[in-house]
Amino acid sequence: MHEYELQQLRTSDLIRRADHERLVREAARARRAARHAANTDTAEHESHSRRFRRPRFARTA
């Protein structure tokens, strides 16, 4: 009976950890989506500019 109780404790601990990790992933995904939504407003206005973020061609030596 003692081994069964230990197994139950391990199982419940693993389930608790998995739930916590799932919540962490969901929170990170929500933060990323919020950042992306905030950046899309500014990206629309900048997308029509003629400036490039990087030069098209590498500089020659």
Sequence and secondary structure as in RCSB ss.txt:
>XXXX:A:sequence
MHEYELQQLRTSDLIRRADHERLVREAARARRAARHAANTDTAEHESHSRRFRRPRFARTA
>XXXX:A:secstr
 HHHHHHHHHHHHHHHHHHHHHHHHHHHHHHHHHHHHHHHHHHHHHTTSS  SS SS    
